[in-house]
Amino acid sequence: MRFYQFILMVLLGFVSCKKEAIHKVDVSNVNIRFSLERFDVDFYTSEKKDLQKLKEKYPYFFPKQITDSISLSKITNKDEQELFSETQKIYKDLSPLKEELKLLFKHVKFYNPKFTAPKVVTMLTNIDYDSRVIYADSLLIISLDVYLGKNHEFYADYPKYIKENNTKEHIIVDVANAIIEKQIIPSKDRSFVGKMIHEGKKMYLLDMYLPSVSDIEKIGYEEDKFNWITQNEEQIWAYFIEKKLLFSTDTNLNKRFIDVAPFSKFYMEQDNLSPGRVGVWVGWQIVRSYMKHNDVSLQVLLNKNTTDLFKESNYKPRK
C-alpha cells in the first residue's frame, strides 16, 4: 500500500465551454477565514532535525506506523524529489488558488450559513488520482501532483479521460465536489432516473458554488466529448425511453451511464464517441429544468423527492 494511501485512509476515518444562465449572487459581504499550509514544501525541504516540528504541525500525516526512517527515506528519494520539483514549477505561488478557494467557500457559506471553511493543506501523493482531494470537515487536503497539466510526461500512461482533469483549472471543481459529497444526503431511490437526478443535484450545486466555471470544466469532459453530448441529448433521452430504462433498478446501468468511464455503453457501434457519465449529464439537465420552472430554494431542491422532481421538471432535451 502506498505511503499516503494509508494516511488518507486514516484521515477518512475521522469523518463519516458553453455556459448556462446561472444565477450569480453577491458574496462580497460573506466573511470567510481559512489557512492554506504547504505540507509538500515543508516535508520535501526538511532534514532530520526538522521532523519533530513537522510532526507537531501535521500530526495527521505521522501516525505511529510511520517511523522517522520511513519519512527520511521519502524526503531523500530521487523520484519523489523530482516530483516535488516539477510541482513547484507550477505551484510555487498558491495565491491564485487561495483566491479561488476563498470565493468557493464564500458561495458555500452563502447557501449554507453554518458552513465553516476548512484548513487547507497541500501535499504530494505520488500521483494517486483516486485521492485528488480529501475533505474531512475541518480539513481539506489537495494533492498538487495530480494537477501538473494533462500533457505532462508523468501522466503519459494514464487514460485520456482521466488525465483530462489533471489541470490546475480543475482543482477548484474537485474541491467543490468533495464538499458537495458531504452535503448531499444519499438517495433511497434505486431507479435509474432517481440516480440520474441525485447526481444532477450535485451538479446543480456546482452551478451555485462555481457560477463562473464553464460547464465543460464542471463535467470534466474532453472538448469533442462535450460537443457530442450537447448535440445528442435528444437521442440519448430517446434511447432511455425506448429501452425503458428510466424506472429500471438494474445496477449495471451505473457502470454504463453513471460511473466515471472513457465512454458510455449504449451497445452501439459508435459508443466510443460518447463521454462517460451521460446519465449524470441528463440528470443535471433535468434538475436545471426543474429549477427553471419552479421558484424554490436550494434547500427545497435538495430535499425534493426525485419522483416528484422529475414530474415537475418539464424536462425536454435540447434538439
N, C-alpha and C positions, 0 to 999 in steps of 0.2 A: 504493500500500500504506500502510495506517495506520502512524503512527509506532511505536506499541507492538507492532503485529503483527510488525514487523521485529525488534524487540528480543526478543520472545518466541520467535521462530524461532532467534535466536542462543542464547538460554538452553536451548532444547530440544536444541540441538546439543551441549550439554555432557553429555548422557546418552543413552545408548541409551534414627394414629387407633386402630384396633384393634391390640392388641399380642399377639404370640405369647409363649409362656412361654420367654423367653430366659434361658439360664443366666448369671447375673451372677457375676463373680469379684471378689475383693478386691485392688485395685491400690494400696491405701494405702501399701504399702511399696516400690512401684516408683519409683525415682528418675529424674526427668526434668529436664533443664535445657535451656532454649532462650531465644532472644531474639525480640522482636517489634519490628520497626522500621517507622516510618511514612514511607516514601518519598513518599507522596502529600502529606503535610503538609510535609515538608522541601522538596519541589520547588515546590509552589504558593505557598509563603510566602517563597521565596528571591528574592534580587536578583542582579545581575550579579556582584557581589563574592563571592557565596556559591558560585558554580558550581564552582570548583576543589575546595572542600571536599566538595561533593556528589559530584563525580567520584571522589574518593578513598574516600568512604564507600560509594558504589554504582557501582563501575566497570562492572558488567554492564549498567547502563542507559545507558552512554555509550560505545558503540563509536565508532570513528574517523569513521564516516559521519555521526554526529550532531554537528553543529557547535554552537558557543555560540549563534550567531544563531538556529538552529532551536529550541534549548532555551528561549531568552529569549522567542521569539515564542509558544511554547506557554504559558509562565508568564503572559504578559500577555494571552493570548487571552480575550476576554469570555465565550465559551461554555464554555471549559474552567474558568474561574474560577467560573462559575455551577454547573457540575457538581461542582466541589470544595466549594463552599458547601453544596450540597444533601447531599453525602455527609457533611460534617461535622455536619450537623443530627442524623444518626443515629449516626455513628461517631466522635464527638469523644473518647469514652472507650471504649477497647477492652478494659478489664478483664474484662468478661463473656466476650468472645470468647477472651481469653487463657486463662481458666479452662477453657473448653470444649476448647480445643486441648490444654491440659495433660492433661486427663482422657482425651482420644482418644489422645494419644501414650503415656500410661501403659498403656492397653489394648493398643496395638500392640506395645509393648515386652514386655508380659506374655506375649504369644503368640509374639513374635519377639525373644528376648533380645539379639540383635546389632543391633537397630534403634537408630539414633541420631536424636534429634529434630532436625529441620532448623531453620535460621534462618528466621523468618517475616517477610516484607516485604509491606506493603500498598501498593497503587498504584491508579491510575485508568487504564482502557484505552479510554475513550470508548465505554463500554457494549459491549464486544466479548464477547458471551455465549459465544462459542466458546472463549474463553480465560479462563474464570472463575477457575480455579485451575491453576497450573503447579507441578509438583513435580519437582525435579531433584536428588534425593538429599539434598544438604546445604542446599538452598534451596527454600523454598515461598513462592510469590507468590499473593496474593489480590487480585482486582480488586473493590474495595469498591463501585464504582459500578454493578455488576451486581446488587447486593443492596439496593436502596432501597425494596423493597416492591412486590408485584405490581400494585398500583393506582397506582403513581407515574406522573405525567404524562409523564415521559421515556420510558416504555415503551408509550405509547398505541398505537403502530403495530405492536407486537410480537404474534406469535401467542399466544393464550391459554395453550397448553400449554407455551410457552417461559417466559413471564413468571410462571407459577405458582410457579416455583422462584427467582424474583428476590427472595428474602426473606432476612433476617438469620438466620432459623432454618435455612435450607438451606446456609449456608456450611460448617458442620461436616460435612455429608453430602458435599458436593463435595470437601472436603479429604480425607476418608476415602477416597472413590472414587479420587482422584488417587494416593494411597498404594497402594491395592489394585491399581491398574492396573500398578504397578511390581513387585508381589509375585507376581502370578498368571502362571504360565508359559503361553504361548499353546498352545491345544489343537490337536492334529493331526486330531481327529475332525471330519469335514466334514458329518456327518449333522445333520439339524435337531435331533434330541433331544440330540445331543452338544453343539451350540451352546447350546441352552437350559440344559443342565446346567453348561456352562462359565460362562455368565452367572449361573446360580444360585449357583455357588461364590462369585462376587464379592459377591452379595447376602448370602450367609451370613456372609461376613467382616464386612459391615456390621453384621449382628446381633451379632457378637462384639465389634467395636470400639465400637459405639454402642448398648449394651444398653438405654439409657433413651430412645432416639429411637423414635418411632412408625413403624409400617410405612408409613403414608401419606406420611410425610416422607421415609423412605428410598427409596421407589419414585418419589416426586415426582409423584403424580397429583393432579388436582383431586378434590374430595370425591365428586362424582357419578360420576366415572370409577372411583374406588376402590371405591365401593359396587357399581358394575356388575360389576367383575371378581371381587369376593368372592362375589357372588350367582350368577355364571355360570361359575365354574371348571369344574364338571362338564360343561357344554355345550361349553366351549372344548376340553376334553380329548376329548370325543366327536367333535368336528369334526376334530381332528388324526388321530384313529384312523380315522374314516370316509373321510377324504380320503387316507389312507395317507401322511401327511407325516412321521412320526417318523424314518424312516430315509432320507428323501429328501435328496439333496445339491444340490437346486435352490437356487442363491444368491439367487433372487428372494424366497425365504422370509425372508431377512434384512430386507429392506425392509418386508415385510408384517407381521412379528411380532417382530423383534429390535431394529431401529433406532429411535431417537427419532422420534416422529411424532405428529400430532394424534389419530390413531386407528389401529387395526389393520385389515387388509384381508382380511376373510373373503369379500368379494364378495357381501355380503348387504345387504338394504335398510337395515338399522339399524346399519351399521358405525360411523356417526358417534357412536353411544352408547358405543362401546368406547374404552378408552385405547390408546395405542400400547404397544409392547413387551410384549404379552401373553405372548410366548414367554419373556421374562425372568421374568415373574411365575410362570409354570408351572415353569420351571427352578428357581426359588427354592423353591417348594413341594416339588419332588422332592428337592432337597438337604436341606431341613429334615426330610423324611420319612426319608431315609437316616440322618441323624444321630440321629433319634429311635429308630430300630430297630437302630442299630449303635454300640457303645461304642468309638469310635475318637477319636484325637487330631485336632486341626485340620490338622496336617501330613499325616496319613494321608489325610484328606479331600481335601486339595488335590492330592495325588499319585495319587488313585484314578482308575483308568481309567473314562471316562464310561459305557462299555457295562456294566461290572460294577456301577458305582454305580447305574445305572438298574435293573438286575435285582435288586439288594439293597435298593432303597429302599422296596419295598412301598407305592409311592405310590398313593393313592386320592384323587381330587379331592373336595373338600368339596361336599356337595349343598346 
